[in-house]
């Protein structure tokens, strides 16, 4: 028995005190991590109360700080420009061996969050395959300088101080189980920029947007339900206000990042009235949490899906998502209405994740990495309509300067008169102006309203000249 307790004590000490040191670090500060380049990054943790903590990076001078009365400490390091040189950081309080962080790279860091379409790994899920998954997994060995950190799903009644997870190099074994959108976004940045990239995946399937930011910011919305507040530890976080924010977002806020990627919305179908306002509130709070900068926030529109209901609830969420681009700055939406195969119309997890990650990367490259207008970030958006003689509607768009890419018939348009009853309509281009569309139907003699792909499941077959899909829209405001 005595030997058992001795062994137990040794194991317990090893779990809490790496290499005999008293300094302890959060999970996200560890071996294999990527630190955001050319900026001030925080390094933090716990030590004996009042002790002096020394943090010595291999690229510069050491800094010192003091642990407070509860043992918490935090200091700042200035990082150099990105490179593939493997760095170390030594952290100690003078009592015992220091903690040594190894294989650290300097590059670009992004936080990816949302629900199942962000969470689903490269290997896919049950009856939810990821297109080209074997190729993605096999080629991942070429990108060990893409580093991955997956936050274990957890919640809390109050903001937590730490998460469960560990940084790892991209490899067939690690990429297989990592967020497909997250990894592919990071891989695309790595290819384009030629620098190390770190991706933090903090996502959870089936979650409301309300689970991802504080309840205090939600109480003024008209659909706020006090019953959705967390009441006990261990409560499910999917539809509980703020609980995943407490457990999976707040604990990361000291870790310097370049920006955010977000893919969520399916669970808010049917209750989307305030979705845009909630999303802006979440974005603003996350930005404040990370230091007040207007960090880029790029997000994915929910894809077409048959949900068995004769309504437009999914379209209403997409409409709300598109509104966010008009409500706050430095955001960008990826449209997905063209990324669903006919045979997977029922699947809320469509298989084409590579184009989504590419389009997210286009936003970042254009807005944040100097590519500017050389890269088209979003497809044509409705601007105005004009009713011509014979009941033909002339539609103008922002972003259609180079015309449209059409493969076969242009589908998805509908027209309605003053009665608000919509009918399928034919759309066409006419010379000499290829940047506008003409829409008509014999069923509507005097059109007043037009819709494009404004249904739960209407797959887009209309793009601009660069392959970016036309954004779904409606000109009416009927409640449905």
C-alpha positions in Angstrom: 0.0 0.0 0.0 2.8 2.4 0.9 4.4 1.8 -2.5 1.1 2.6 -4.2 0.7 5.9 -2.4 4.3 6.8 -3.2 3.7 6.1 -6.9 0.5 8.0 -6.8 2.2 11.0 -5.3 4.9 11.0 -7.9 2.4 10.9 -10.8 0.3 13.6 -9.2 3.4 15.9 -8.9 4.4 15.2 -12.4 1.0 16.1 -13.7 1.0 19.5 -12.0 4.7 20.4 -11.9 6.5 19.8 -15.3 10.2 18.9 -14.8 10.0 19.8 -11.1 9.2 23.4 -11.7 6.6 25.4 -9.8 5.5 27.4 -12.8 2.4 26.2 -14.6 1.2 27.3 -18.0 -2.2 27.3 -19.7 -2.7 24.5 -22.3 -2.6 27.0 -25.2 0.9 28.1 -24.3 2.9 25.1 -25.1 5.3 23.1 -27.3 4.7 23.3 -31.1 2.7 26.5 -30.8 2.7 29.4 -33.3 3.0 32.9 -32.0 1.6 35.9 -33.9 4.4 37.6 -35.7 5.8 41.2 -35.2 3.5 42.0 -32.3 3.3 42.0 -28.5 2.2 38.6 -27.3 1.2 37.7 -23.8 2.7 34.7 -21.9 0.9 33.9 -18.7 0.3 31.2 -16.1 0.6 30.4 -12.4 3.4 30.2 -9.9 4.0 30.6 -6.1 2.3 33.8 -4.9 4.8 36.7 -4.9 7.5 34.8 -6.8 9.4 36.4 -9.6 8.9 34.7 -12.9 11.5 35.0 -15.7 10.5 34.4 -19.3 13.4 34.0 -21.7 12.6 33.7 -25.5 15.4 32.4 -27.7 15.0 35.4 -30.0 15.5 38.2 -27.5 16.0 39.5 -24.0 14.4 37.9 -21.0 11.5 39.6 -19.2 10.5 39.4 -15.5 7.2 39.7 -13.8 5.8 38.9 -10.3 3.0 36.4 -9.5 0.1 38.1 -7.6 -1.3 37.0 -4.3 -3.2 34.2 -6.0 -0.2 33.0 -8.0 -1.3 34.4 -11.4 1.3 36.1 -13.6 1.3 37.6 -17.1 4.0 39.3 -19.2 4.5 40.4 -22.7 7.1 39.4 -25.4 7.8 41.2 -28.6 7.8 38.7 -31.5 10.0 39.0 -34.6 8.9 38.6 -38.2 7.6 35.2 -39.3 10.1 32.5 -40.0 10.5 28.7 -40.0 13.2 28.8 -37.4 12.3 26.7 -34.4 12.4 28.7 -31.2 12.4 28.0 -27.5 11.0 29.9 -24.5 12.4 29.2 -20.9 10.1 30.0 -18.0 10.9 29.7 -14.4 10.6 31.2 -11.0 14.1 30.4 -9.7 13.0 27.4 -7.8 13.6 24.1 -9.6 14.1 23.5 -13.3 12.4 26.0 -15.7 9.7 25.0 -18.1 11.1 24.9 -21.6 8.8 25.4 -24.5 10.2 23.8 -27.7 9.5 23.8 -31.4 7.8 27.2 -31.3 7.3 29.0 -34.6 6.5 32.7 -35.4 3.8 33.3 -38.0 0.1 33.9 -38.3 -2.6 32.7 -35.9 -6.3 32.5 -36.4 -9.2 31.3 -34.1 -11.9 29.2 -35.8 -15.2 28.7 -34.0 -18.9 27.8 -34.6 -20.9 24.7 -34.7 -20.7 21.3 -36.5 -19.7 22.6 -39.9 -16.6 24.1 -38.4 -16.1 21.2 -35.9 -16.4 18.4 -38.4 -13.0 16.9 -39.1 -11.2 16.1 -42.3 -12.1 12.4 -41.9 -15.8 13.5 -41.9 -18.5 12.2 -39.7 -21.2 9.5 -39.9 -22.9 9.8 -43.3 -21.1 13.2 -43.6 -18.0 12.7 -45.8 -15.5 15.5 -46.6 -14.7 15.7 -50.3 -11.1 14.8 -51.1 -10.4 13.8 -47.5 -7.8 11.1 -48.3 -5.9 13.5 -50.5 -6.0 16.3 -47.9 -4.8 13.8 -45.2 -2.0 12.3 -47.4 -0.6 15.7 -48.4 -0.7 17.2 -44.9 2.8 15.8 -44.2 4.1 18.6 -46.4 2.9 21.2 -43.9 4.4 20.5 -40.5 4.6 24.3 -40.0 0.8 24.5 -40.0 0.2 24.0 -36.3 -3.2 22.9 -34.8 -4.8 23.4 -31.4 -8.2 21.8 -30.8 -10.1 23.0 -27.7 -11.9 20.2 -25.9 -15.7 20.9 -25.7 -16.4 22.2 -22.3 -18.6 24.8 -20.6 -18.7 26.8 -17.4 -21.1 28.8 -15.2 -18.4 31.5 -15.0 -15.4 32.3 -17.3 -12.7 29.6 -17.0 -9.0 30.2 -16.8 -7.9 27.3 -19.0 -9.0 24.8 -21.6 -8.0 21.3 -22.5 -5.9 20.8 -25.6 -2.4 20.7 -27.0 -0.6 22.1 -30.0 0.6 19.7 -32.7 2.2 19.8 -36.1 0.0 19.1 -39.1 0.5 15.4 -40.1 -1.8 12.7 -41.5 -2.6 11.5 -38.0 -3.4 15.0 -36.6 -5.1 16.5 -39.6 -7.5 13.5 -39.9 -9.3 14.5 -36.7 -9.0 18.3 -36.9 -11.5 20.8 -38.2 -11.6 20.5 -42.0 -12.4 24.1 -42.6 -9.9 25.2 -40.0 -7.0 23.1 -41.3 -7.7 23.9 -45.0 -8.0 27.7 -44.2 -4.6 27.5 -42.5 -3.1 25.4 -45.3 -4.2 28.0 -47.8 -2.6 30.8 -45.9 0.6 28.8 -45.5 0.7 28.2 -49.3 0.0 31.9 -50.2 2.1 33.6 -47.6 5.0 31.2 -47.1 5.0 31.5 -43.3 4.0 29.3 -40.4 0.3 29.3 -39.5 -1.4 28.4 -36.3 -5.1 27.5 -36.2 -7.1 27.2 -32.9 -10.3 25.3 -33.3 -12.9 26.0 -30.6 -16.2 24.8 -31.9 -19.1 22.6 -30.9 -21.9 21.0 -33.0 -25.5 21.9 -32.5 -24.9 25.2 -30.8 -26.9 28.4 -30.7 -25.0 31.6 -31.3 -26.2 32.6 -27.9 -23.9 30.0 -26.3 -20.8 31.9 -27.5 -21.0 35.3 -25.8 -22.0 36.7 -22.4 -25.6 36.7 -21.3 -25.4 40.3 -20.2 -25.1 41.3 -23.8 -28.2 39.3 -24.8 -30.8 40.4 -22.3 -32.1 43.3 -24.3 -33.0 41.1 -27.4 -36.7 40.5 -27.7 -36.3 36.8 -27.8 -34.1 36.4 -24.7 -35.3 33.5 -22.6 -34.0 33.5 -19.0 -34.6 29.7 -18.9 -31.7 29.3 -21.3 -29.2 30.6 -18.7 -26.7 28.1 -17.3 -27.7 26.9 -13.8 -25.2 24.2 -13.0 -21.7 22.9 -13.9 -21.7 20.2 -16.5 -24.9 21.5 -18.2 -25.1 21.0 -21.9 -23.8 24.0 -23.7 -25.5 23.6 -27.1 -28.5 25.8 -26.3 -27.4 27.4 -23.0 -26.6 31.0 -23.1 -22.8 31.9 -22.7 -21.8 28.5 -21.3 -19.4 27.7 -24.2 -18.1 31.3 -24.2 -17.1 30.7 -20.5 -15.4 27.4 -21.2 -14.0 27.7 -24.7 -13.5 31.3 -25.7 -12.7 33.4 -22.7 -9.8 31.2 -21.5 -8.1 31.9 -24.9 -8.3 35.7 -24.8 -4.7 36.3 -23.7 -3.3 34.4 -26.7 -2.5 36.8 -29.6 -4.3 36.1 -32.8 -4.7 37.8 -36.2 -8.4 37.3 -36.6 -11.5 35.0 -36.4 -13.3 32.6 -38.7 -16.9 31.6 -37.8 -19.2 29.0 -39.2 -22.6 28.8 -37.4 -26.3 29.4 -38.0 -28.1 26.1 -38.6 -29.2 25.8 -35.0 -30.7 29.3 -35.1 -33.0 28.4 -38.0 -36.5 29.2 -36.9 -35.4 31.8 -34.4 -33.3 34.2 -36.5 -35.1 37.5 -35.9 -32.2 39.1 -34.0 -29.4 36.9 -35.4 -27.6 39.8 -37.1 -27.7 42.0 -34.0 -26.5 39.1 -31.9 -23.7 38.3 -34.2 -22.5 41.9 -34.2 -22.7 42.0 -30.4 -20.6 38.8 -30.3 -18.0 40.2 -32.8 -17.7 43.4 -30.8 -17.2 41.6 -27.5 -14.7 39.1 -28.9 -12.7 42.0 -30.3 -12.8 43.9 -27.0 -11.7 40.7 -25.3 -8.7 40.4 -27.5 -7.6 43.9 -26.7 -10.0 46.3 -28.5 -8.5 46.1 -32.0 -11.0 45.7 -34.9 -9.7 42.3 -35.7 -10.9 40.7 -39.0 -13.9 38.4 -38.6 -14.8 36.2 -41.6 -17.8 33.9 -41.6 -19.6 31.3 -43.6 -23.2 31.5 -44.8 -25.3 28.4 -44.0 -25.7 26.2 -47.1 -28.9 25.1 -48.9 -30.6 22.2 -47.1 -33.9 20.4 -47.3 -35.3 20.6 -43.7 -38.7 19.0 -44.4 -40.6 22.3 -43.7 -42.5 24.4 -46.2 -41.1 27.7 -45.1 -38.0 29.9 -45.7 -36.5 29.7 -42.2 -33.1 28.8 -43.6 -33.2 31.7 -46.1 -34.1 34.1 -43.2 -30.9 33.1 -41.4 -28.8 33.7 -44.6 -30.5 37.1 -45.0 -29.5 37.9 -41.4 -25.9 36.8 -42.0 -25.6 39.0 -45.1 -26.9 42.0 -43.1 -23.9 41.7 -40.8 -21.6 43.0 -43.6 -23.6 46.3 -43.5 -23.7 46.6 -39.7 -20.0 46.5 -38.7 -16.6 46.9 -40.2 -13.8 44.5 -41.1 -16.1 41.5 -41.6 -16.7 39.3 -44.7 -19.1 36.6 -45.6 -18.4 33.4 -47.6 -21.5 32.4 -49.7 -22.1 28.7 -50.1 -25.3 28.5 -52.1 -23.3 26.8 -55.0 -21.5 24.2 -52.8 -24.2 21.6 -52.3 -24.5 18.6 -54.6 -28.1 17.5 -55.6 -27.6 14.2 -53.9 -26.8 15.8 -50.5 -29.6 18.4 -50.4 -30.9 16.9 -47.2 -27.4 17.0 -45.5 -26.8 19.9 -43.2 -23.1 19.1 -43.5 -22.3 19.4 -47.2 -19.0 17.7 -48.3 -17.4 20.6 -50.2 -15.2 22.2 -47.5 -12.2 23.1 -49.6 -13.9 25.9 -51.5 -15.3 27.3 -48.2 -11.7 27.4 -46.8 -10.4 29.0 -50.0 -13.0 31.7 -49.9 -12.3 32.4 -46.2 -8.6 32.7 -47.2 -9.4 35.1 -50.0 -10.9 37.5 -47.5 -7.8 37.3 -45.3 -5.4 37.6 -48.2 -7.3 40.6 -49.7 -8.0 42.5 -46.5 -5.1 41.5 -44.2 -2.1 40.5 -46.2 -1.9 43.1 -48.9 -3.5 41.4 -51.9 -6.2 44.0 -52.1 -8.5 44.1 -55.2 -6.3 41.5 -56.9 -8.5 38.9 -55.2 -12.3 38.9 -55.5 -13.7 38.2 -52.0 -17.5 38.0 -52.6 -19.9 37.5 -55.5 -22.4 40.0 -56.9 -24.9 41.5 -54.5 -28.3 42.9 -55.4 -28.3 46.7 -55.9 -31.5 47.7 -57.7 -34.4 46.6 -59.9 -36.3 48.3 -62.7 -39.6 47.1 -64.2 -39.5 47.5 -68.0 -42.2 47.3 -70.6 -43.8 43.9 -70.8 -43.3 43.0 -67.2 -39.5 42.4 -67.5 -37.4 43.2 -64.5 -33.9 44.6 -65.0 -31.6 43.7 -62.1 -28.4 45.5 -61.3 -25.7 44.2 -59.0 -22.7 45.4 -57.1 -19.7 43.4 -58.0 -20.8 42.2 -61.5 -18.5 44.5 -63.4 -16.9 41.6 -65.4 -20.2 39.9 -66.1 -21.5 36.5 -65.0 -20.4 32.9 -65.3 -23.4 30.8 -66.4 -23.5 27.1 -66.8 -26.8 26.2 -68.5 -30.1 27.7 -67.4 -30.1 30.4 -64.8 -32.2 29.0 -62.0 -33.4 30.3 -58.6 -35.2 33.5 -59.5 -38.8 34.2 -58.6 -41.2 37.2 -59.3 -44.3 38.3 -57.5 -46.9 41.0 -58.0 -48.6 43.1 -55.4 -50.3 40.0 -54.0 -46.9 38.6 -52.8 -47.3 35.3 -54.5 -44.0 34.2 -56.0 -43.6 32.3 -59.2 -40.5 30.7 -60.8 -39.0 33.1 -63.3 -36.6 33.0 -66.2 -33.4 35.0 -66.1 -31.1 35.9 -69.0 -28.3 38.2 -70.1 -28.7 40.5 -73.0 -26.1 42.4 -75.0 -24.6 44.9 -75.0 -24.5 45.0 -71.1 -23.5 41.6 -69.6 -23.4 43.0 -66.0 -27.2 43.0 -65.5 -29.9 40.4 -65.7 -33.4 40.4 -67.1 -36.0 38.4 -65.3 -39.6 37.6 -66.4 -42.5 35.1 -66.1 -45.8 34.9 -67.9 -47.4 34.2 -64.5 -46.7 37.7 -63.2 -47.9 40.6 -65.5 -46.8 43.4 -63.2 -43.8 42.4 -61.1 -43.2 44.2 -57.9 -40.9 41.9 -56.0 -38.0 39.6 -56.9 -36.2 36.8 -55.1 -33.1 34.8 -55.8 -32.4 31.5 -54.0 -34.6 32.7 -51.2 -35.6 29.2 -50.1 -34.5 26.6 -47.6 -32.8 24.7 -50.4 -32.2 26.4 -53.7 -28.8 25.6 -55.1 -27.0 28.4 -57.0 -25.8 28.1 -60.5 -24.8 31.7 -61.1 -21.4 33.2 -60.5 -19.3 36.2 -61.3 -16.4 35.9 -63.8 -14.1 34.8 -60.9 -16.4 32.0 -59.7 -17.9 33.7 -56.7 -21.6 32.9 -56.4 -24.3 35.6 -56.5 -25.6 36.3 -53.0 -29.2 35.2 -52.3 -31.6 38.1 -51.8 -35.2 39.3 -51.8 -36.7 42.7 -52.4 -39.9 42.1 -50.3 -40.2 42.2 -46.5 -43.1 39.7 -46.0 -43.2 37.9 -42.7 -43.2 34.2 -43.2 
